[in-house]
Amino acid sequence: MTSRRLRAARRREQLEKPQYGWIWKPLLVLLIAALVVMAGLGIWWNMTPRAFDVEAATEQQRGSLVLDKRGAVSVATLKQLLDTLQDKPGGYLRDDILPPGLVMDNMPSWEWGVLRQSQVMSHSLATLDPQGAPSIESLDAVMRGNADNWLISSTGKQLKTARGQVNDYLQAFSESGSGAFEASGKGMADWLAAARTELTPVTERLSASVGDADMLRELGIEVPESADVAWYRVDNDLHQARGQAWALLHLMEAMLRDQRDVITAAGMLQQWQRVQAELQRTQRHLWSPVVLRGSGFGVFANYPLTMAHHLTRIDESLVELEAGLAAAPDMPQDQAGGKQSTEAAQPQPGSSGGEGQQLDSEQHSTPEATGAGGESTEPEEESTGAGKESTGAEKESTGDEGEPAETSSEQHS
């Protein structure tokens, strides 16, 4: 009798207070599956996009347009950078409010670096092309928006608008008499100065992260207050620097394709290529999943120190480029506003470069002016002999261009 009552009481208790101990198992499985998916997406989305060929990007953006003017490659490369920010795996992650983009920081920092250099380039278009289309001003206004907006006007929407503005400006390169960079180094000098200004703060923060800021000040090394960054945010600065260097590498390659004759005439070609090589070194693969900060000659490397070293060398080279391009004389505009031939800017075999040929032609074309000055020139026989000896060299250096070497020697004789 008692046992029956106990069994009945237990049944009533089970019905009134059921046990749900089995529910936590599927919930745990779902949680683990979600974590695995988010981790996989985080690894995939965190992969840096590969470098692209600026000429191939120009062909891709070209379509039915005729892009043979000076500056077309640079504008097409700018559009490709904006396309990369949106079309890469995960899209633009900096304004995400859901995981895994919400908890990621390396790729958003890289995006911020690419966006900063893209903003610099879009702002410098007005200097590079003073006669450009009105879309330059609207493009600059769109690109200057807050990169962290996600509610009212998200950065993703701003990037879409900016892509449309760049495309409109790129179409101007197919119209006659519009859309072409000036054949002058001053516009490039201003652009390089602005790009270097963006790199300077991140270089200071990476340099200051190597040691204690107070200790550096005691050693006489000035460290700005803005360079004092917490240790857990140093990786953000590293990836931001990599993003800026990645974008600047492509933009400098594109500008070299557009303005090679100007750069060569200013004598800055080797310096330009030196900056490109240093930017390329900043894109080497990171072999550690975390940013290592070793000390001295320890076992582990120091990634911030290495990056700061490269950025410092880049800064020094950019200063020399700015000075060289700003001091270079303006070159005449092309008749059609297009690019000048890059082969003409390069020195021919057997000659000392375009500048040497120009000096030789001036010396041969002004013998009367020299004589009119009242100064005595070389004896006639020596002058005639020198002209005969230089006939072969002038043939090799001038080719089919200019006057024959025999004619020049006859004029001297």
Number of C-alpha atoms within 10 A of each C-alpha: 5 7 8 9 10 11 11 12 12 12 13 12 11 11 10 9 9 10 9 7 7 8 9 10 10 10 11 11 11 12 12 12 12 12 13 12 13 15 14 13 16 19 12 12 20 19 12 19 12 10 11 12 13 22 16 13 19 20 15 11 21 19 9 9 14 13 24 18 22 25 29 30 28 28 24 26 28 25 23 21 23 18 15 17 21 17 12 15 17 17 16 21 27 23 17 21 12 9 12 19 22 13 11 17 17 20 23 23 23 26 26 24 27 24 23 22 25 23 20 22 23 25 20 21 22 18 18 23 19 15 14 19 19 12 18 21 16 14 23 21 14 21 23 15 15 12 19 16 16 15 9 7 13 16 23 21 15 19 21 14 16 22 21 15 21 22 17 16 22 26 20 20 26 19 14 11 13 19 25 30 28 25 25 22 24 21 21 26 23 17 20 23 17 16 23 21 13 17 21 14 16 23 24 19 23 26 22 26 22 20 12 10 20 14 10 14 12 9 9 9 12 13 16 13 10 11 17 18 15 9 10 8 12 22 20 19 23 26 24 25 29 25 26 25 27 24 24 25 21 23 23 21 20 25 21 21 19 25 24 23 23 24 24 21 20 19 16 20 17 11 16 20 14 16 23 18 13 18 24 16 13 21 18 9 8 10 8 9 6 9 18 16 18 15 13 9 8 9 8 11 16 17 21 25 22 16 21 23 16 17 27 18 14 20 21 12 16 21 14 15 25 22 14 18 25 18 13 18 13 16 13 9 15 14 9 13 20 23 23 20 12 15 10 11 18 15 16 16 10 12 15 11 17 16 15 12 17 10 11 11 14 11 12 14 13 12 13 10 11 12 11 10 8 8 9 9 10 9 8 11 10 11 15 16 12 13 21 17 12 13 16 12 14 20 17 14 18 17 13 9 8 9 13 14 19 15 11 17 19 11 12 16 14
